[in-house]
Structure formats: structure tokens, C-alpha cells
Amino acid sequence: MSDKEKVKLVRLLKQVKGKKGSKSQTSKSDAIAAYHY
């Protein structure tokens, strides 16, 4: 597993956690950005 793949997973996990908070939109943006790399 490469570092970039780990970053993707971390960002996706943050996205899921972010849905409970007010930063869900930012988390979604990070997840989308992760997919472009």
C-alpha cells in the first residue's frame, strides 16, 4: 500500500466522521481531492 493510498483512506475516514459535524463539506472536498491524485 502506497503512502498516497493511505492518505486516501485517512481522508475518507475523516469524511465519514465529518458527516456528524459541521465540517462535512470540507471533508467531502478533501475526499474528492484525494481521488484526483
N, CA, C and O atoms as a DFTB+ gen file, in Angstrom:
148 C
 N C O
     1  1       0.847      -1.195       0.000
     2  2       0.000       0.000       0.000
     3  2       0.886       1.250       0.000
     4  3       1.752       1.410       0.861
     5  1       0.660       2.118      -0.962
     6  2       1.486       3.318      -1.069
     7  2       1.019       4.401      -0.099
     8  3      -0.079       4.326       0.452
     9  1       1.871       5.410       0.102
    10  2       1.506       6.495       1.011
    11  2       0.279       7.236       0.506
    12  3      -0.575       7.642       1.294
    13  1       0.188       7.415      -0.820
    14  2      -0.968       8.131      -1.370
    15  2      -2.257       7.371      -1.090
    16  3      -3.292       7.979      -0.819
    17  1      -2.198       6.045      -1.153
    18  2      -3.392       5.239      -0.860
    19  2      -3.773       5.383       0.610
    20  3      -4.956       5.424       0.948
    21  1      -2.771       5.458       1.481
    22  2      -3.056       5.626       2.911
    23  2      -3.723       6.975       3.142
    24  3      -4.660       7.085       3.933
    25  1      -3.236       8.004       2.447
    26  2      -3.818       9.341       2.592
    27  2      -5.278       9.316       2.160
    28  3      -6.127       9.944       2.792
    29  1      -5.571       8.586       1.077
    30  2      -6.959       8.464       0.601
    31  2      -7.843       7.871       1.686
    32  3      -8.926       8.383       1.966
    33  1      -7.372       6.787       2.294
    34  2      -8.173       6.116       3.326
    35  2      -8.386       7.028       4.527
    36  3      -9.485       7.092       5.078
    37  1      -7.336       7.730       4.929
    38  2      -7.454       8.632       6.084
    39  2      -8.471       9.722       5.783
    40  3      -9.292      10.069       6.631
    41  1      -8.411      10.264       4.557
    42  2      -9.338      11.336       4.211
    43  2     -10.764      10.823       4.137
    44  3     -11.701      11.525       4.516
    45  1     -10.933       9.597       3.649
    46  2     -12.281       9.029       3.578
    47  2     -12.820       8.781       4.981
    48  3     -14.007       8.984       5.235
    49  1     -11.955       8.345       5.892
    50  2     -12.392       8.118       7.269
    51  2     -12.788       9.445       7.903
    52  3     -13.764       9.522       8.649
    53  1     -12.013      10.498       7.596
    54  2     -12.335      11.822       8.139
    55  2     -13.662      12.300       7.563
    56  3     -14.432      12.974       8.247
    57  1     -13.931      11.951       6.310
    58  2     -15.187      12.350       5.671
    59  2     -16.366      11.739       6.419
    60  3     -17.355      12.413       6.708
    61  1     -16.243      10.439       6.729
    62  2     -17.322       9.747       7.441
    63  2     -17.541      10.379       8.811
    64  3     -18.679      10.598       9.226
    65  1     -16.445      10.672       9.513
    66  2     -16.565      11.290      10.837
    67  2     -17.104      12.706      10.707
    68  3     -17.840      13.182      11.571
    69  1     -16.734      13.373       9.623
    70  2     -17.142      14.761       9.426
    71  2     -18.633      14.912       9.198
    72  3     -19.191      15.985       9.429
    73  1     -19.290      13.840       8.743
    74  2     -20.732      13.906       8.500
    75  2     -21.491      14.193       9.786
    76  3     -22.603      14.721       9.754
    77  1     -20.892      13.845      10.909
    78  2     -21.546      14.081      12.204
    79  2     -21.354      15.532      12.641
    80  3     -22.106      16.036      13.475
    81  1     -20.352      16.199      12.081
    82  2     -20.048      17.570      12.489
    83  2     -20.401      18.590      11.425
    84  3     -21.059      18.268      10.435
    85  1     -19.963      19.815      11.631
    86  2     -20.302      20.903      10.729
    87  2     -19.282      21.030       9.592
    88  3     -19.462      21.844       8.686
    89  1     -18.199      20.217       9.640
    90  2     -17.152      20.320       8.621
    91  2     -17.305      19.261       7.538
    92  3     -16.331      18.902       6.876
    93  1     -18.521      18.762       7.357
    94  2     -18.748      17.689       6.389
    95  2     -18.417      18.142       4.972
    96  3     -17.908      17.352       4.176
    97  1     -18.698      19.401       4.647
    98  2     -18.435      19.895       3.297
    99  2     -16.935      19.919       3.025
   100  3     -16.489      19.562       1.935
   101  1     -16.158      20.342       4.021
   102  2     -14.701      20.377       3.862
   103  2     -14.159      18.958       3.689
   104  3     -13.264      18.719       2.879
   105  1     -14.714      18.021       4.461
   106  2     -14.265      16.636       4.378
   107  2     -14.563      16.065       2.998
   108  3     -13.758      15.319       2.440
   109  1     -15.729      16.420       2.449
   110  2     -16.089      15.934       1.121
   111  2     -15.105      16.470       0.100
   112  3     -14.680      15.738      -0.794
   113  1     -14.737      17.744       0.222
   114  2     -13.785      18.348      -0.711
   115  2     -12.441      17.631      -0.630
   116  3     -11.808      17.375      -1.655
   117  1     -12.007      17.309       0.578
   118  2     -10.733      16.608       0.758
   119  2     -10.796      15.229       0.125
   120  3      -9.835      14.788      -0.505
   121  1     -11.915      14.551       0.288
   122  2     -12.065      13.212      -0.278
   123  2     -12.046      13.277      -1.795
   124  3     -11.413      12.449      -2.450
   125  1     -12.743      14.264      -2.357
   126  2     -12.764      14.425      -3.816
   127  2     -11.348      14.723      -4.302
   128  3     -10.907      14.170      -5.310
   129  1     -10.641      15.589      -3.595
   130  2      -9.272      15.943      -3.981
   131  2      -8.374      14.709      -3.938
   132  3      -7.492      14.545      -4.781
   133  1      -8.606      13.842      -2.947
   134  2      -7.791      12.635      -2.806
   135  2      -7.955      11.724      -4.018
   136  3      -7.002      11.068      -4.439
   137  1      -9.164      11.683      -4.581
   138  2      -9.410      10.809      -5.721
   139  2      -8.666      11.279      -6.969
   140  3      -8.384      10.485      -7.866
   141  1      -8.346      12.589      -7.021
   142  2      -7.679      13.120      -8.208
   143  2      -6.187      12.793      -8.225
   144  3      -5.535      12.932      -9.259
   145  1      -5.642      12.359      -7.083
   146  2      -4.199      12.064      -7.032
   147  2      -3.904      10.621      -7.409
   148  3      -2.744      10.210      -7.417
